[in-house]
Amino acid sequence: MKHANRDGSGVERRLHDPIEDRLTPLEPLDLSRVHSIDDLVRGMAKTAFTGRQLGEAADVLEAMARDQDCFKVMTLAGAMTVAKQGLIITELIDRGIVNAIVSTGALMAHGLVEATGRAHFRYNPEVSDEELYRQGYNRVYDTLEPETNLDDVEQVMFRILSEWDANEVLCSYKLNQVIGKHLSKNAEERGILKSAYEKGVPVFVPAFTDSELGLDFALANRGREKENEPKLRFDPFLDLEYFAATLLKQKRLGIFTVGGGVPRNWSQQFGPFIELRHRQLGEDIPLKRYHYGLRICPEPVYWGGLSGSPYSEAVSWGKFVPPAEGGRFGEVFLDATVGLPLIVAAVLERLDRGKARAEASKGKKILARK
């Protein structure tokens, strides 16, 4: 083939046959053939742009869910519980699709509001933020969190912390486990921390002080100081070590990220942490990285934050197995309140159909033996 001319005039093109090149043809989205959410998502996978991303992301989540040797970490940022996505996360826990959660503290606090039977409310844009403050309504974009809700969360936290042994150092996963235990005993509603406790799923909050839960902890300690009681101690490195030890035991790792921020970075730095322990300290531990990655976040790369960085960048840090070695990734640049329900609902339909087929096949074999 001729090389390009330096004067920019180009070269004669040799037109290829896309079938011989084994290119994948796209297909029109035929709504007459859509009878379920999974039908829609599978159809979108054969289209273009964000629709294709969403369909391919569902395939990655399905692969993670079906991989019995894969330990799946879900990271959560943004106002997902305020936006009423909490039961989707709860369902993933209950189904065994999520084995650990790393979250912002605010998301867990607002979820605790929901789990204790309180509600969030639609924001009326005709009411100014100054007036909302006077009325005791905290605005999260188009939704309101009444301050009284957070007062109720505070009381739950105070009750739990008042019973904590001052000799035992706290960390976020231990505290969330106890909150979940409290909800399991006292709350009828489903919720993230309740299900996490019941299913043995640890919930980590790396930036614990950046949350209502962190402020409640600080208030409780100031109250203990006034009563001349020993202050409770909190060590975030207990979280890091327990998380790393848990992941080191696994054969394969997957991560399902909603948003980005601290939860995403904290979870992904597991690979570099293990490498540094091996390389700098000489520890005899296996080098591990995430095999699967799925993220839903509309932030573009050029803002420069980790929330928008692609998995290809994370490969360079030793956080993920590259595709050439078996890594599998999906990235959806979409509002999570749209992407999360569609992806999860589609995958749950697939898993339910697979389970039904397996049970039917088992039943036939039993009848055949008789």
Secondary structure, DSSP 8 states (H G I E B T S, - for coil): -----TTS---------TTTTT--------GGG--SHHHHHHHHTTS-HHHHHHHHHHHHHHHHHH-TTEEEEEEE-SSTTTTT-HHHHHHHHHTTS-SEEEE-HHHHHHHHHHHTT---EE--TTS-HHHHHHHTEEEETTEEEEHHHHHHHHHHHHHHHHTS-TTS-B-HHHHHHHHHHHHHHH--S--HHHHHHHHT--EE-TTTTSSHHHHHHHHHHHHHHHTT-----B-HHHHHHHHHHHHHT-SEEEEEEES-HHHHHHHHTHHHHHHHHHHHH--------BSEEEEE----GGG-SGGG--HHHHHTTTSB--GGGT-EEEEE-S-HHHHHHHHHHHHHHHHHHHHHHHHHHHHHHHHHH-
